[in-house]
Amino acid sequence: MPDGQLLARVAEQELVVIRPTVEGDPILTYYRASPGVDGIEVMSDNTADRFRGEDFDYQVCTSIDATQLTTGCRDA
């Protein structure tokens, strides 16, 4: 494997956070840092939420703050 491919594989990181809605339905949020992406990709999977419907949000954020979770986001 060429060194560049190994570096690209190591550089991509993903965090998955599962939090429940008030009713207890799981909402999965993926935070991903990837080479070639200017910011952090944030993908929220709301498909298991019985009251919100089938929904999948995707944004790119310039920063992540532990208290606010996302800042400087734009829909992508």
C-alpha positions as CSV (number, residue, x, y, z in Angstrom):
1,M,0.0,0.0,0.0
2,P,1.5,3.4,-1.0
3,D,2.2,5.7,2.0
4,G,-0.3,8.3,0.8
5,Q,-3.2,5.8,1.0
6,L,-2.2,4.8,4.5
7,L,-2.0,8.4,5.6
8,A,-5.5,9.0,4.2
9,R,-6.9,6.0,6.0
10,V,-5.4,7.2,9.3
11,A,-6.4,10.8,8.9
12,E,-10.2,10.0,8.6
13,Q,-11.8,9.8,12.0
14,E,-15.5,9.3,13.0
15,L,-17.4,9.6,16.2
16,V,-20.9,8.2,16.6
17,V,-23.1,9.6,19.3
18,I,-26.5,8.0,20.1
19,R,-28.9,10.0,22.2
20,P,-32.6,9.3,22.8
21,T,-35.5,11.6,22.0
22,V,-38.0,12.5,24.8
23,E,-40.0,9.4,23.8
24,G,-36.8,7.2,23.9
25,D,-36.2,6.8,20.1
26,P,-32.5,6.7,19.2
27,I,-31.0,9.6,17.2
28,L,-27.6,8.7,15.8
29,T,-25.2,11.6,15.0
30,Y,-22.0,11.0,13.1
31,Y,-19.1,13.4,13.4
32,R,-16.5,12.8,10.7
33,A,-13.1,14.5,9.9
34,S,-11.9,13.5,6.4
35,P,-9.1,14.5,4.2
36,G,-10.2,17.0,1.6
37,V,-13.2,18.2,3.6
38,D,-13.0,21.8,4.9
39,G,-14.5,21.3,8.4
40,I,-16.3,18.5,10.3
41,E,-19.1,16.6,8.6
42,V,-22.1,16.1,10.9
43,M,-24.7,13.6,9.8
44,S,-27.8,13.1,12.0
45,D,-29.9,10.0,11.4
46,N,-33.5,10.6,12.6
47,T,-35.0,7.7,10.8
48,A,-35.8,5.8,14.1
49,D,-37.7,8.8,15.5
50,R,-41.4,7.8,15.3
51,F,-42.6,11.5,15.4
52,R,-40.1,13.2,13.2
53,G,-40.3,10.8,10.3
54,E,-37.6,9.5,8.0
55,D,-35.0,12.2,8.0
56,F,-31.3,12.4,7.5
57,D,-29.5,15.7,8.0
58,Y,-26.0,16.5,6.6
59,Q,-23.9,19.6,7.4
60,V,-20.3,20.7,7.3
61,C,-19.2,22.6,10.4
62,T,-16.2,24.8,10.9
63,S,-15.8,23.8,14.5
64,I,-17.3,21.6,17.2
65,D,-17.9,22.9,20.7
66,A,-18.5,20.4,23.5
67,T,-21.2,22.6,25.1
68,Q,-23.0,23.6,21.8
69,L,-22.0,20.5,19.8
70,T,-21.8,22.4,16.4
71,T,-21.0,25.9,15.4
72,G,-20.5,27.6,12.0
73,C,-22.4,24.9,10.1
74,R,-23.8,25.0,6.6
75,D,-26.1,22.5,4.9
76,A,-24.1,20.5,2.4
